[in-house]
Amino acid sequence: MKNRLRVLRAERNWSQLELGNRVGVSRQAINAVETGKFDPSLPLALKLARVFETTVEAIFDLEPGD
Amino acid sequence: MAKVVPLKQALIFWIATIGSAFLLYYGAQLTDFLISDTHASTWVRWAGVFVGVFTILPWLVIIAVSLSVLDEYYRRVVLIGTALAFVLDLMLHVGFNVAVDAQLLRPGSYLPETGAAIILWMIGVSVGAIYYRFRL
């Protein structure tokens, strides 16, 4: 699954730690999501969408083969 | 990310952790003492079994409480690690028993169950963390 987390975070000039604090997870969790090593749960995806004031679909998208 | 807990709660958890570690260690010793005398009554030997099993529980509760304050990423890492540790533990036991049956180890050889389980769990969680860190 691909995502635009890094882009959205950079637009707001937030660090991974800051974003993690905003959604209640660790910096490592944000890093794992950004690099596609870990797919977030639906609650976490919704929290991420909320802090970026957008929708889940605007952040995450399926890749061919998913 | 670990949740912030009040100082009093953290102190209780810390004391409980120390207490659980004591129980784990001295529970195993008490079990050995209770079951070592084969002439002791059945009740005493069953008490040894009971102590051996139930003194592990507080330590498992400590692990469960520790997991409950982790975020979903670390919980997943620990879950994968625990599953891996279960497989490793199973392989160790099968391997140990077969080695005894094959007389590669002396009959009556002792496998330190709790220590082995803890070490294998730590190995499993470490491998889980490495897997999530470096997976493509």
N, CA and C atoms of all chains as a GROMACS GRO file, in nm:
protein
  606
    1MET      N    1   0.084  -0.119   0.000
    1MET     CA    2   0.000   0.000   0.000
    1MET      C    3   0.089   0.125   0.000
    2LYS      N    4   0.061   0.214  -0.093
    2LYS     CA    5   0.142   0.337  -0.096
    2LYS      C    6   0.069   0.448  -0.019
    3ASN      N    7   0.146   0.547   0.022
    3ASN     CA    8   0.083   0.656   0.098
    3ASN      C    9   0.157   0.788   0.076
    4ARG      N   10   0.087   0.896   0.109
    4ARG     CA   11   0.143   1.031   0.089
    4ARG      C   12   0.181   1.096   0.223
    5LEU      N   13   0.204   1.011   0.319
    5LEU     CA   14   0.228   1.062   0.454
    5LEU      C   15   0.349   1.155   0.461
    6ARG      N   16   0.457   1.113   0.398
    6ARG     CA   17   0.580   1.192   0.404
    6ARG      C   18   0.559   1.330   0.340
    7VAL      N   19   0.486   1.331   0.228
    7VAL     CA   20   0.460   1.458   0.158
    7VAL      C   21   0.374   1.550   0.245
    8LEU      N   22   0.267   1.493   0.299
    8LEU     CA   23   0.176   1.573   0.382
    8LEU      C   24   0.247   1.625   0.507
    9ARG      N   25   0.331   1.543   0.562
    9ARG     CA   26   0.406   1.582   0.682
    9ARG      C   27   0.504   1.694   0.648
   10ALA      N   28   0.571   1.679   0.533
   10ALA     CA   29   0.669   1.781   0.492
   10ALA      C   30   0.599   1.915   0.464
   11GLU      N   31   0.479   1.909   0.408
   11GLU     CA   32   0.405   2.033   0.380
   11GLU      C   33   0.378   2.112   0.508
   12ARG      N   34   0.360   2.040   0.616
   12ARG     CA   35   0.333   2.106   0.744
   12ARG      C   36   0.459   2.124   0.828
   13ASN      N   37   0.569   2.075   0.775
   13ASN     CA   38   0.698   2.087   0.845
   13ASN      C   39   0.696   2.016   0.981
   14TRP      N   40   0.629   1.903   0.984
   14TRP     CA   41   0.623   1.824   1.108
   14TRP      C   42   0.729   1.714   1.101
   15SER      N   43   0.789   1.686   1.217
   15SER     CA   44   0.880   1.570   1.224
   15SER      C   45   0.795   1.444   1.243
   16GLN      N   46   0.858   1.330   1.225
   16GLN     CA   47   0.787   1.203   1.251
   16GLN      C   48   0.743   1.196   1.397
   17LEU      N   49   0.828   1.246   1.484
   17LEU     CA   50   0.795   1.243   1.627
   17LEU      C   51   0.672   1.329   1.656
   18GLU      N   52   0.670   1.448   1.594
   18GLU     CA   53   0.557   1.540   1.617
   18GLU      C   54   0.426   1.479   1.566
   19LEU      N   55   0.434   1.420   1.447
   19LEU     CA   56   0.313   1.357   1.392
   19LEU      C   57   0.270   1.240   1.481
   20GLY      N   58   0.370   1.164   1.527
   20GLY     CA   59   0.340   1.051   1.617
   20GLY      C   60   0.269   1.099   1.742
   21ASN      N   61   0.319   1.209   1.799
   21ASN     CA   62   0.255   1.264   1.920
   21ASN      C   63   0.111   1.308   1.892
   22ARG      N   64   0.088   1.362   1.773
   22ARG     CA   65  -0.046   1.410   1.740
   22ARG      C   66  -0.147   1.296   1.727
   23VAL      N   67  -0.100   1.180   1.681
   23VAL     CA   68  -0.194   1.067   1.663
   23VAL      C   69  -0.175   0.958   1.768
   24GLY      N   70  -0.080   0.979   1.860
   24GLY     CA   71  -0.066   0.887   1.973
   24GLY      C   72   0.010   0.759   1.943
   25VAL      N   73   0.107   0.766   1.851
   25VAL     CA   74   0.194   0.649   1.827
   25VAL      C   75   0.340   0.693   1.829
   26SER      N   76   0.429   0.597   1.822
   26SER     CA   77   0.572   0.628   1.829
   26SER      C   78   0.626   0.680   1.696
   27ARG      N   79   0.743   0.742   1.702
   27ARG     CA   80   0.811   0.786   1.580
   27ARG      C   81   0.839   0.666   1.489
   28GLN      N   82   0.876   0.554   1.552
   28GLN     CA   83   0.906   0.433   1.475
   28GLN      C   84   0.783   0.385   1.398
   29ALA      N   85   0.666   0.400   1.460
   29ALA     CA   86   0.543   0.357   1.393
   29ALA      C   87   0.516   0.444   1.270
   30ILE      N   88   0.536   0.574   1.285
   30ILE     CA   89   0.516   0.665   1.171
   30ILE      C   90   0.615   0.633   1.060
   31ASN      N   91   0.739   0.609   1.099
   31ASN     CA   92   0.842   0.575   1.001
   31ASN      C   93   0.805   0.445   0.927
   32ALA      N   94   0.757   0.346   1.002
   32ALA     CA   95   0.721   0.218   0.941
   32ALA      C   96   0.604   0.234   0.844
   33VAL      N   97   0.509   0.322   0.879
   33VAL     CA   98   0.395   0.345   0.790
   33VAL      C   99   0.443   0.418   0.664
   34GLU      N  100   0.523   0.522   0.685
   34GLU     CA  101   0.572   0.602   0.571
   34GLU      C  102   0.649   0.518   0.470
   35THR      N  103   0.729   0.427   0.521
   35THR     CA  104   0.814   0.347   0.432
   35THR      C  105   0.742   0.223   0.380
   36GLY      N  106   0.616   0.209   0.417
   36GLY     CA  107   0.535   0.097   0.367
   36GLY      C  108   0.566  -0.036   0.432
   37LYS      N  109   0.637  -0.031   0.546
   37LYS     CA  110   0.669  -0.156   0.613
   37LYS      C  111   0.557  -0.202   0.705
   38PHE      N  112   0.467  -0.113   0.734
   38PHE     CA  113   0.361  -0.145   0.829
   38PHE      C  114   0.233  -0.074   0.785
   39ASP      N  115   0.126  -0.153   0.768
   39ASP     CA  116  -0.004  -0.093   0.733
   39ASP      C  117  -0.077  -0.055   0.862
   40PRO      N  118  -0.119   0.070   0.873
   40PRO     CA  119  -0.183   0.113   0.998
   40PRO      C  120  -0.322   0.052   1.012
   41SER      N  121  -0.369   0.048   1.136
   41SER     CA  122  -0.507   0.004   1.161
   41SER      C  123  -0.602   0.113   1.109
   42LEU      N  124  -0.728   0.077   1.097
   42LEU     CA  125  -0.827   0.176   1.052
   42LEU      C  126  -0.836   0.296   1.148
   43PRO      N  127  -0.839   0.272   1.280
   43PRO     CA  128  -0.841   0.389   1.371
   43PRO      C  129  -0.722   0.482   1.351
   44LEU      N  130  -0.602   0.423   1.332
   44LEU     CA  131  -0.484   0.508   1.312
   44LEU      C  132  -0.493   0.582   1.179
   45ALA      N  133  -0.540   0.513   1.074
   45ALA     CA  134  -0.556   0.579   0.944
   45ALA      C  135  -0.653   0.695   0.954
   46LEU      N  136  -0.761   0.675   1.029
   46LEU     CA  137  -0.860   0.783   1.047
   46LEU      C  138  -0.802   0.900   1.126
   47LYS      N  139  -0.722   0.867   1.227
   47LYS     CA  140  -0.657   0.973   1.305
   47LYS      C  141  -0.561   1.053   1.217
   48LEU      N  142  -0.487   0.983   1.133
   48LEU     CA  143  -0.393   1.051   1.042
   48LEU      C  144  -0.470   1.142   0.947
   49ALA      N  145  -0.582   1.090   0.894
   49ALA     CA  146  -0.664   1.171   0.804
   49ALA      C  147  -0.716   1.295   0.876
   50ARG      N  148  -0.752   1.277   1.003
   50ARG     CA  149  -0.807   1.389   1.079
   50ARG      C  150  -0.702   1.498   1.103
   51VAL      N  151  -0.579   1.457   1.141
   51VAL     CA  152  -0.477   1.560   1.168
   51VAL      C  153  -0.433   1.632   1.039
   52PHE      N  154  -0.447   1.565   0.926
   52PHE     CA  155  -0.412   1.630   0.800
   52PHE      C  156  -0.534   1.694   0.734
   53GLU      N  157  -0.648   1.687   0.803
   53GLU     CA  158  -0.774   1.746   0.756
   53GLU      C  159  -0.806   1.700   0.613
   54THR      N  160  -0.797   1.569   0.595
   54THR     CA  161  -0.829   1.512   0.464
   54THR      C  162  -0.896   1.376   0.485
   55THR      N  163  -0.906   1.298   0.379
   55THR     CA  164  -0.968   1.166   0.391
   55THR      C  165  -0.861   1.057   0.389
   56VAL      N  166  -0.900   0.940   0.433
   56VAL     CA  167  -0.807   0.827   0.433
   56VAL      C  168  -0.762   0.797   0.291
   57GLU      N  169  -0.857   0.804   0.197
   57GLU     CA  170  -0.825   0.772   0.056
   57GLU      C  171  -0.725   0.870  -0.003
   58ALA      N  172  -0.724   0.992   0.052
   58ALA     CA  173  -0.631   1.092   0.001
   58ALA      C  174  -0.488   1.066   0.050
   59ILE      N  175  -0.478   0.986   0.155
   59ILE     CA  176  -0.345   0.954   0.210
   59ILE      C  177  -0.296   0.817   0.162
   60PHE      N  178  -0.387   0.720   0.167
   60PHE     CA  179  -0.348   0.582   0.136
   60PHE      C  180  -0.414   0.536   0.007
   61ASP      N  181  -0.340   0.455  -0.068
   61ASP     CA  182  -0.398   0.397  -0.190
   61ASP      C  183  -0.338   0.258  -0.212
   62LEU      N  184  -0.418   0.174  -0.274
   62LEU     CA  185  -0.370   0.039  -0.303
   62LEU      C  186  -0.272   0.041  -0.420
   63GLU      N  187  -0.177  -0.050  -0.416
   63GLU     CA  188  -0.085  -0.068  -0.527
   63GLU      C  189  -0.128  -0.192  -0.604
   64PRO      N  190  -0.089  -0.203  -0.733
   64PRO     CA  191  -0.122  -0.326  -0.806
   64PRO      C  192  -0.068  -0.447  -0.730
   65GLY      N  193  -0.152  -0.546  -0.715
   65GLY     CA  194  -0.110  -0.665  -0.640
   65GLY      C  195  -0.158  -0.666  -0.496
   66ASP      N  196  -0.203  -0.551  -0.444
   66ASP     CA  197  -0.254  -0.546  -0.306
   66ASP      C  198  -0.390  -0.612  -0.298
   67MET      N  199   0.411   0.403   2.082
   67MET     CA  200   0.454   0.501   2.182
   67MET      C  201   0.393   0.467   2.316
   68ALA      N  202   0.475   0.466   2.417
   68ALA     CA  203   0.422   0.434   2.550
   68ALA      C  204   0.334   0.549   2.599
   69LYS      N  205   0.221   0.512   2.662
   69LYS     CA  206   0.136   0.615   2.718
   69LYS      C  207   0.199   0.669   2.845
   70VAL      N  208   0.169   0.795   2.877
   70VAL     CA  209   0.222   0.854   2.999
   70VAL      C  210   0.139   0.803   3.116
   71VAL      N  211   0.208   0.751   3.218
   71VAL     CA  212   0.135   0.701   3.335
   71VAL      C  213   0.175   0.783   3.457
   72PRO      N  214   0.082   0.801   3.553
   72PRO     CA  215   0.115   0.876   3.674
   72PRO      C  216   0.226   0.808   3.752
   73LEU      N  217   0.300   0.887   3.831
   73LEU     CA  218   0.415   0.836   3.906
   73LEU      C  219   0.376   0.722   3.999
   74LYS      N  220   0.260   0.738   4.067
   74LYS     CA  221   0.218   0.636   4.163
   74LYS      C  222   0.195   0.502   4.091
   75GLN      N  223   0.132   0.512   3.975
   75GLN     CA  224   0.103   0.391   3.896
   75GLN      C  225   0.234   0.326   3.848
   76ALA      N  226   0.328   0.412   3.805
   76ALA     CA  227   0.457   0.362   3.757
   76ALA      C  228   0.532   0.293   3.870
   77LEU      N  229   0.522   0.350   3.992
   77LEU     CA  230   0.589   0.293   4.109
   77LEU      C  231   0.530   0.156   4.142
   78ILE      N  232   0.396   0.147   4.137
   78ILE     CA  233   0.329   0.019   4.164
   78ILE      C  234   0.373  -0.085   4.061
   79PHE      N  235   0.381  -0.042   3.935
   79PHE     CA  236   0.421  -0.134   3.828
   79PHE      C  237   0.564  -0.182   3.849
   80TRP      N  238   0.651  -0.089   3.889
   80TRP     CA  239   0.791  -0.122   3.912
   80TRP      C  240   0.805  -0.223   4.026
   81ILE      N  241   0.733  -0.198   4.135
   81ILE     CA  242   0.737  -0.290   4.249
   81ILE      C  243   0.681  -0.427   4.209
   82ALA      N  244   0.572  -0.424   4.131
   82ALA     CA  245   0.510  -0.549   4.085
   82ALA      C  246   0.607  -0.627   3.995
   83THR      N  247   0.684  -0.555   3.915
   83THR     CA  248   0.781  -0.621   3.827
   83THR      C  249   0.889  -0.692   3.909
   84ILE      N  250   0.941  -0.619   4.010
   84ILE     CA  251   1.044  -0.678   4.097
   84ILE      C  252   0.985  -0.801   4.169
   85GLY      N  253   0.862  -0.785   4.222
   85GLY     CA  254   0.797  -0.895   4.294
   85GLY      C  255   0.776  -1.015   4.203
   86SER      N  256   0.737  -0.991   4.080
   86SER     CA  257   0.714  -1.100   3.984
   86SER      C  258   0.844  -1.173   3.953
   87ALA      N  259   0.951  -1.096   3.940
   87ALA     CA  260   1.081  -1.158   3.911
   87ALA      C  261   1.125  -1.246   4.028
   88PHE      N  262   1.102  -1.197   4.151
   88PHE     CA  263   1.133  -1.278   4.270
   88PHE      C  264   1.051  -1.407   4.270
   89LEU      N  265   0.920  -1.392   4.242
   89LEU     CA  266   0.832  -1.509   4.240
   89LEU      C  267   0.878  -1.610   4.135
   90LEU      N  268   0.917  -1.557   4.020
   90LEU     CA  269   0.962  -1.643   3.910
   90LEU      C  270   1.083  -1.725   3.953
   91TYR      N  271   1.178  -1.657   4.018
   91TYR     CA  272   1.302  -1.723   4.057
   91TYR      C  273   1.281  -1.817   4.175
   92TYR      N  274   1.222  -1.763   4.282
   92TYR     CA  275   1.208  -1.845   4.403
   92TYR      C  276   1.096  -1.947   4.389
   93GLY      N  277   0.998  -1.921   4.302
   93GLY     CA  278   0.894  -2.020   4.275
   93GLY      C  279   0.954  -2.146   4.215
   94ALA      N  280   1.047  -2.128   4.122
   94ALA     CA  281   1.113  -2.243   4.059
   94ALA      C  282   1.194  -2.321   4.163
   95GLN      N  283   1.259  -2.247   4.253
   95GLN     CA  284   1.338  -2.313   4.358
   95GLN      C  285   1.248  -2.389   4.455
   96LEU      N  286   1.135  -2.326   4.489
   96LEU     CA  287   1.041  -2.392   4.580
   96LEU      C  288   0.983  -2.518   4.514
   97THR      N  289   0.955  -2.507   4.385
   97THR     CA  290   0.905  -2.625   4.312
   97THR      C  291   1.006  -2.738   4.317
   98ASP      N  292   1.131  -2.705   4.288
   98ASP     CA  293   1.236  -2.808   4.292
   98ASP      C  294   1.243  -2.874   4.430
   99PHE      N  295   1.230  -2.791   4.533
   99PHE     CA  296   1.235  -2.842   4.670
   99PHE      C  297   1.117  -2.937   4.697
  100LEU      N  298   0.997  -2.897   4.651
  100LEU     CA  299   0.877  -2.975   4.680
  100LEU      C  300   0.872  -3.107   4.604
  101ILE      N  301   0.928  -3.109   4.484
  101ILE     CA  302   0.916  -3.231   4.403
  101ILE      C  303   1.041  -3.319   4.409
  102SER      N  304   1.146  -3.268   4.473
  102SER     CA  305   1.272  -3.344   4.470
  102SER      C  306   1.265  -3.472   4.553
  103ASP      N  307   1.185  -3.468   4.659
  103ASP     CA  308   1.174  -3.587   4.744
  103ASP      C  309   1.062  -3.677   4.690
  104THR      N  310   1.101  -3.784   4.624
  104THR     CA  311   1.000  -3.872   4.563
  104THR      C  312   0.922  -3.950   4.669
  105HIS      N  313   0.970  -3.947   4.794
  105HIS     CA  314   0.898  -4.015   4.901
  105HIS      C  315   0.796  -3.923   4.968
  106ALA      N  316   0.799  -3.796   4.928
  106ALA     CA  317   0.702  -3.701   4.986
  106ALA      C  318   0.562  -3.739   4.939
  107SER      N  319   0.461  -3.690   5.013
  107SER     CA  320   0.323  -3.727   4.979
  107SER      C  321   0.285  -3.673   4.842
  108THR      N  322   0.181  -3.732   4.787
  108THR     CA  323   0.132  -3.687   4.656
  108THR      C  324   0.092  -3.540   4.662
  109TRP      N  325   0.032  -3.500   4.774
  109TRP     CA  326  -0.014  -3.362   4.788
  109TRP      C  327   0.102  -3.263   4.781
  110VAL      N  328   0.212  -3.301   4.847
  110VAL     CA  329   0.330  -3.212   4.846
  110VAL      C  330   0.383  -3.198   4.704
  111ARG      N  331   0.388  -3.310   4.633
  111ARG     CA  332   0.442  -3.304   4.496
  111ARG      C  333   0.349  -3.229   4.402
  112TRP      N  334   0.216  -3.248   4.424
  112TRP     CA  335   0.121  -3.168   4.345
  112TRP      C  336   0.132  -3.020   4.378
  113ALA      N  337   0.159  -2.991   4.505
  113ALA     CA  338   0.179  -2.850   4.545
  113ALA      C  339   0.299  -2.793   4.470
  114GLY      N  340   0.402  -2.875   4.450
  114GLY     CA  341   0.519  -2.832   4.374
  114GLY      C  342   0.483  -2.797   4.232
  115VAL      N  343   0.398  -2.882   4.173
  115VAL     CA  344   0.354  -2.856   4.036
  115VAL      C  345   0.273  -2.725   4.032
  116PHE      N  346   0.182  -2.710   4.127
  116PHE     CA  347   0.098  -2.591   4.135
  116PHE      C  348   0.183  -2.464   4.148
  117VAL      N  349   0.280  -2.470   4.238
  117VAL     CA  350   0.369  -2.354   4.258
  117VAL      C  351   0.446  -2.324   4.130
  118GLY      N  352   0.495  -2.428   4.066
  118GLY     CA  353   0.574  -2.411   3.943
  118GLY      C  354   0.497  -2.342   3.833
  119VAL      N  355   0.368  -2.378   3.823
  119VAL     CA  356   0.286  -2.320   3.716
  119VAL      C  357   0.240  -2.179   3.752
  120PHE      N  358   0.189  -2.163   3.874
  120PHE     CA  359   0.124  -2.036   3.906
  120PHE      C  360   0.218  -1.923   3.945
  121THR      N  361   0.344  -1.953   3.978
  121THR     CA  362   0.436  -1.843   4.006
  121THR      C  363   0.485  -1.777   3.876
  122ILE      N  364   0.453  -1.839   3.762
  122ILE     CA  365   0.487  -1.777   3.634
  122ILE      C  366   0.384  -1.670   3.598
  123LEU      N  367   0.260  -1.690   3.646
  123LEU     CA  368   0.151  -1.602   3.603
  123LEU      C  369   0.174  -1.453   3.628
  124PRO      N  370   0.223  -1.412   3.748
  124PRO     CA  371   0.244  -1.267   3.767
  124PRO      C  372   0.338  -1.208   3.662
  125TRP      N  373   0.440  -1.286   3.625
  125TRP     CA  374   0.535  -1.237   3.524
  125TRP      C  375   0.465  -1.220   3.390
  126LEU      N  376   0.376  -1.314   3.357
  126LEU     CA  377   0.302  -1.303   3.231
  126LEU      C  378   0.208  -1.182   3.234
  127VAL      N  379   0.152  -1.154   3.352
  127VAL     CA  380   0.065  -1.036   3.365
  127VAL      C  381   0.146  -0.908   3.342
  128ILE      N  382   0.268  -0.907   3.396
  128ILE     CA  383   0.356  -0.791   3.376
  128ILE      C  384   0.381  -0.769   3.226
  129ILE      N  385   0.406  -0.880   3.155
  129ILE     CA  386   0.429  -0.870   3.010
  129ILE      C  387   0.304  -0.816   2.941
  130ALA      N  388   0.187  -0.868   2.982
  130ALA     CA  389   0.061  -0.825   2.920
  130ALA      C  390   0.035  -0.676   2.946
  131VAL      N  391   0.062  -0.631   3.068
  131VAL     CA  392   0.042  -0.489   3.100
  131VAL      C  393   0.139  -0.404   3.020
  132SER      N  394   0.263  -0.452   3.007
  132SER     CA  395   0.363  -0.378   2.928
  132SER      C  396   0.316  -0.364   2.783
  133LEU      N  397   0.260  -0.472   2.729
  133LEU     CA  398   0.213  -0.469   2.591
  133LEU      C  399   0.097  -0.371   2.574
  134SER      N  400   0.013  -0.362   2.677
  134SER     CA  401  -0.107  -0.279   2.665
  134SER      C  402  -0.075  -0.130   2.651
  135VAL      N  403   0.046  -0.089   2.693
  135VAL     CA  404   0.081   0.052   2.681
  135VAL      C  405   0.162   0.081   2.553
  136LEU      N  406   0.185  -0.023   2.473
  136LEU     CA  407   0.258  -0.002   2.348
  136LEU      C  408   0.162   0.041   2.237
  137ASP      N  409   0.216   0.103   2.134
  137ASP     CA  410   0.130   0.136   2.019
  137ASP      C  411   0.117   0.014   1.927
  138GLU      N  412   0.031   0.028   1.826
  138GLU     CA  413  -0.004  -0.088   1.744
  138GLU      C  414   0.116  -0.144   1.668
  139TYR      N  415   0.212  -0.061   1.634
  139TYR     CA  416   0.330  -0.107   1.562
  139TYR      C  417   0.412  -0.200   1.650
  140TYR      N  418   0.444  -0.155   1.772
  140TYR     CA  419   0.524  -0.237   1.861
  140TYR      C  420   0.447  -0.361   1.905
  141ARG      N  421   0.315  -0.347   1.921
  141ARG     CA  422   0.235  -0.463   1.958
  141ARG      C  423   0.244  -0.570   1.848
  142ARG      N  424   0.243  -0.525   1.722
  142ARG     CA  425   0.255  -0.619   1.609
  142ARG      C  426   0.393  -0.687   1.612
  143VAL      N  427   0.496  -0.607   1.640
  143VAL     CA  428   0.632  -0.664   1.648
  143VAL      C  429   0.638  -0.772   1.756
  144VAL      N  430   0.579  -0.740   1.873
  144VAL     CA  431   0.582  -0.836   1.984
  144VAL      C  432   0.498  -0.959   1.951
  145LEU      N  433   0.387  -0.938   1.882
  145LEU     CA  434   0.300  -1.051   1.845
  145LEU      C  435   0.374  -1.147   1.751
  146ILE      N  436   0.440  -1.090   1.650
  146ILE     CA  437   0.519  -1.172   1.557
  146ILE      C  438   0.630  -1.245   1.634
  147GLY      N  439   0.696  -1.169   1.722
  147GLY     CA  440   0.805  -1.227   1.801
  147GLY      C  441   0.758  -1.339   1.891
  148THR      N  442   0.639  -1.322   1.950
  148THR     CA  443   0.585  -1.425   2.039
  148THR      C  444   0.550  -1.551   1.960
  149ALA      N  445   0.493  -1.531   1.842
  149ALA     CA  446   0.459  -1.647   1.757
  149ALA      C  447   0.587  -1.722   1.718
  150LEU      N  448   0.690  -1.647   1.685
  150LEU     CA  449   0.817  -1.708   1.649
  150LEU      C  450   0.878  -1.782   1.768
  151ALA      N  451   0.868  -1.719   1.885
  151ALA     CA  452   0.922  -1.780   2.007
  151ALA      C  453   0.849  -1.911   2.038
  152PHE      N  454   0.718  -1.913   2.013
  152PHE     CA  455   0.640  -2.035   2.036
  152PHE      C  456   0.694  -2.149   1.949
  153VAL      N  457   0.719  -2.118   1.823
  153VAL     CA  458   0.772  -2.220   1.730
  153VAL      C  459   0.911  -2.266   1.775
  154LEU      N  460   0.996  -2.169   1.812
  154LEU     CA  461   1.132  -2.204   1.857
  154LEU      C  462   1.128  -2.290   1.983
  155ASP      N  463   1.036  -2.254   2.075
  155ASP     CA  464   1.023  -2.329   2.200
  155ASP      C  465   0.978  -2.472   2.171
  156LEU      N  466   0.883  -2.485   2.080
  156LEU     CA  467   0.834  -2.618   2.041
  156LEU      C  468   0.949  -2.701   1.981
  157MET      N  469   1.026  -2.637   1.892
  157MET     CA  470   1.138  -2.707   1.828
  157MET      C  471   1.243  -2.748   1.932
  158LEU      N  472   1.267  -2.659   2.028
  158LEU     CA  473   1.364  -2.690   2.134
  158LEU      C  474   1.320  -2.812   2.214
  159HIS      N  475   1.191  -2.815   2.251
  159HIS     CA  476   1.141  -2.927   2.330
  159HIS      C  477   1.144  -3.058   2.252
  160VAL      N  478   1.101  -3.052   2.127
  160VAL     CA  479   1.103  -3.173   2.045
  160VAL      C  480   1.247  -3.220   2.027
  161GLY      N  481   1.334  -3.126   1.994
  161GLY     CA  482   1.476  -3.159   1.975
  161GLY      C  483   1.538  -3.217   2.101
  162PHE      N  484   1.505  -3.156   2.215
  162PHE     CA  485   1.559  -3.204   2.342
  162PHE      C  486   1.513  -3.347   2.371
  163ASN      N  487   1.383  -3.371   2.354
  163ASN     CA  488   1.328  -3.504   2.383
  163ASN      C  489   1.385  -3.610   2.288
  164VAL      N  490   1.397  -3.574   2.161
  164VAL     CA  491   1.452  -3.669   2.064
  164VAL      C  492   1.599  -3.697   2.098
  165ALA      N  493   1.672  -3.593   2.137
  165ALA     CA  494   1.814  -3.611   2.172
  165ALA      C  495   1.827  -3.703   2.293
  166VAL      N  496   1.735  -3.692   2.389
  166VAL     CA  497   1.739  -3.783   2.505
  166VAL      C  498   1.706  -3.925   2.461
  167ASP      N  499   1.600  -3.936   2.376
  167ASP     CA  500   1.562  -4.070   2.326
  167ASP      C  501   1.676  -4.134   2.246
  168ALA      N  502   1.748  -4.053   2.173
  168ALA     CA  503   1.860  -4.104   2.092
  168ALA      C  504   1.986  -4.125   2.175
  169GLN      N  505   1.972  -4.101   2.304
  169GLN     CA  506   2.083  -4.116   2.400
  169GLN      C  507   2.203  -4.029   2.364
  170LEU      N  508   2.171  -3.915   2.299
  170LEU     CA  509   2.276  -3.814   2.277
  170LEU      C  510   2.292  -3.730   2.403
  171LEU      N  511   2.185  -3.722   2.481
  171LEU     CA  512   2.189  -3.658   2.612
  171LEU      C  513   2.159  -3.765   2.716
  172ARG      N  514   2.212  -3.745   2.836
  172ARG     CA  515   2.189  -3.844   2.942
  172ARG      C  516   2.041  -3.852   2.977
  173PRO      N  517   1.987  -3.971   3.001
  173PRO     CA  518   1.849  -3.982   3.047
  173PRO      C  519   1.832  -3.901   3.176
  174GLY      N  520   1.723  -3.827   3.186
  174GLY     CA  521   1.700  -3.744   3.304
  174GLY      C  522   1.767  -3.608   3.293
  175SER      N  523   1.819  -3.575   3.172
  175SER     CA  524   1.877  -3.442   3.153
  175SER      C  525   1.771  -3.336   3.176
  176TYR      N  526   1.814  -3.222   3.226
  176TYR     CA  527   1.721  -3.118   3.268
  176TYR      C  528   1.722  -3.001   3.171
  177LEU      N  529   1.603  -2.963   3.124
  177LEU     CA  530   1.591  -2.844   3.039
  177LEU      C  531   1.526  -2.733   3.122
  178PRO      N  532   1.598  -2.624   3.147
  178PRO     CA  533   1.539  -2.516   3.227
  178PRO      C  534   1.428  -2.445   3.148
  179GLU      N  535   1.305  -2.488   3.172
  179GLU     CA  536   1.191  -2.445   3.091
  179GLU      C  537   1.170  -2.294   3.090
  180THR      N  538   1.162  -2.237   3.210
  180THR     CA  539   1.129  -2.095   3.218
  180THR      C  540   1.239  -2.009   3.157
  181GLY      N  541   1.362  -2.040   3.192
  181GLY     CA  542   1.475  -1.964   3.138
  181GLY      C  543   1.480  -1.973   2.986
  182ALA      N  544   1.460  -2.095   2.936
  182ALA     CA  545   1.463  -2.114   2.790
  182ALA      C  546   1.351  -2.035   2.724
  183ALA      N  547   1.232  -2.040   2.786
  183ALA     CA  548   1.117  -1.969   2.727
  183ALA      C  549   1.142  -1.818   2.723
  184ILE      N  550   1.199  -1.764   2.830
  184ILE     CA  551   1.226  -1.620   2.835
  184ILE      C  552   1.330  -1.580   2.729
  185ILE      N  553   1.436  -1.659   2.721
  185ILE     CA  554   1.541  -1.629   2.623
  185ILE      C  555   1.486  -1.638   2.480
  186LEU      N  556   1.407  -1.744   2.454
  186LEU     CA  557   1.350  -1.760   2.320
  186LEU      C  558   1.252  -1.648   2.287
  187TRP      N  559   1.179  -1.601   2.388
  187TRP     CA  560   1.086  -1.490   2.366
  187TRP      C  561   1.163  -1.363   2.329
  188MET      N  562   1.273  -1.340   2.399
  188MET     CA  563   1.354  -1.221   2.368
  188MET      C  564   1.412  -1.231   2.228
  189ILE      N  565   1.457  -1.352   2.192
  189ILE     CA  566   1.510  -1.373   2.056
  189ILE      C  567   1.400  -1.348   1.953
  190GLY      N  568   1.280  -1.404   1.980
  190GLY     CA  569   1.166  -1.388   1.888
  190GLY      C  570   1.130  -1.242   1.867
  191VAL      N  571   1.122  -1.167   1.977
  191VAL     CA  572   1.085  -1.025   1.966
  191VAL      C  573   1.194  -0.947   1.892
  192SER      N  574   1.320  -0.982   1.920
  192SER     CA  575   1.430  -0.914   1.850
  192SER      C  576   1.422  -0.940   1.700
  193VAL      N  577   1.397  -1.066   1.664
  193VAL     CA  578   1.386  -1.100   1.522
  193VAL      C  579   1.265  -1.028   1.460
  194GLY      N  580   1.154  -1.020   1.536
  194GLY     CA  581   1.036  -0.948   1.489
  194GLY      C  582   1.068  -0.802   1.461
  195ALA      N  583   1.144  -0.740   1.552
  195ALA     CA  584   1.181  -0.599   1.535
  195ALA      C  585   1.272  -0.582   1.412
  196ILE      N  586   1.366  -0.673   1.398
  196ILE     CA  587   1.459  -0.666   1.283
  196ILE      C  588   1.381  -0.686   1.153
  197TYR      N  589   1.285  -0.779   1.157
  197TYR     CA  590   1.204  -0.806   1.037
  197TYR      C  591   1.129  -0.679   0.994
  198TYR      N  592   1.063  -0.613   1.088
  198TYR     CA  593   0.988  -0.493   1.051
  198TYR      C  594   1.078  -0.375   1.015
  199ARG      N  595   1.199  -0.378   1.072
  199ARG     CA  596   1.292  -0.267   1.044
  199ARG      C  597   1.347  -0.277   0.902
  200PHE      N  598   1.373  -0.401   0.858
  200PHE     CA  599   1.444  -0.417   0.730
  200PHE      C  600   1.362  -0.479   0.619
  201ARG      N  601   1.234  -0.511   0.646
  201ARG     CA  602   1.155  -0.573   0.539
  201ARG      C  603   1.137  -0.474   0.425
  202LEU      N  604   1.124  -0.528   0.307
  202LEU     CA  605   1.111  -0.440   0.189
  202LEU      C  606   0.967  -0.394   0.173
   0.00000   0.00000   0.00000
